[in-house]
């Protein structure tokens, strides 16, 4: 499944819970079944977690590693890190198995 949610469509910007509610609605599942990955800790990760989703911080190698180990959320440096053996993972935790 692929879809996009924009601030214009949602009528609010992240980290508003209304934005994340629209993401969940489009995904057709419960918030706790969703992973929201983004590069902005406050808007993307903390906003998603506040709305009941799993938040994951996208922190590519070109960015400093500052606070990476202390952020309290799963961190990925490339999207390939999430795809292991036919599963979508957050660190060592499998979120989806095919």
N, C-alpha and C positions, 0 to 999 in steps of 0.2 A: 504494500500500500504506500502510495506517495501523495503528499499534499503539502500545501504551504499555508501558513497563517500569517497575515500581515497585521500591523497595528491599525492600518486603515480599515481592514475588514472587521477586526475585533472592536474598533472604536475606542481602544485604549492602548497604551504602551506597556511593555514589560517594565516592572514586575507585577503589574496588576493581575489579580487572580482571574479576572474576566478573560484576559488573554489566554491563560493556561486552560481555563474551562472550555474555550472554543477549540483548543488543540485536542483536548480529551474527547470532546463531542465528535470532532472529525475522525479521530482514531477509532471511535466506537468501542471504547473499553473503559475500565475504571481508572482513576488517576494513579493508583498504586501499581498499575500495569504499564505505565508509561515512563520512558526515560526521556528527559529533555536535556540535550547537550548544547552548550553554548560557551562562548569565550568571555562573557562578562559575568563575573562572580555574583554580583548583586542582582542584576536584572535577570540573568538566565538561570543560574544555579540556585541561588537563594529564593528567587521568585517561584521557580518550579517546586522546590521543596515546601515552601509555604502553602502552595496550592495542592499538596498531596502527591505530587509526582516525584520520581527519582531525579535528582539533579546531578549532572556530570559536567565537569569543567573541561573544555577543550583548550589545551594549553600547548600549542605546537612548539617544536624544538627551537624555532627562531626567537621565541620569547624567553626571558629570564626564568630561571627555576625558582625565583623568590617565592616563598610561602607555599610552594607546591606540596611539600610533605606535611604542612601544618594547616591546610585549608579545611580539613574535616569532611571533604567530599571526594568521590572517586575522580581521578584525573586521567585523561588520555592525552597522548602527544600526537597520535594519528588515529584515524578512524579504523584502520586495520586492527588496532589493539582491541577493539570491541568484538571482532569477529574471530571466533576460535572454534574449530571443529563443528561448524554448523550451528553455533550458538551465538547469541548476542550476550556479551558479558560486561559487567562493571567490575573491574579488577578481577578478583577470583570468584565473584558471585555470578552465576548464570541467571540471566533474566528471561531468556527465551530459548527453548530447545525446539529444533525442527522435528 
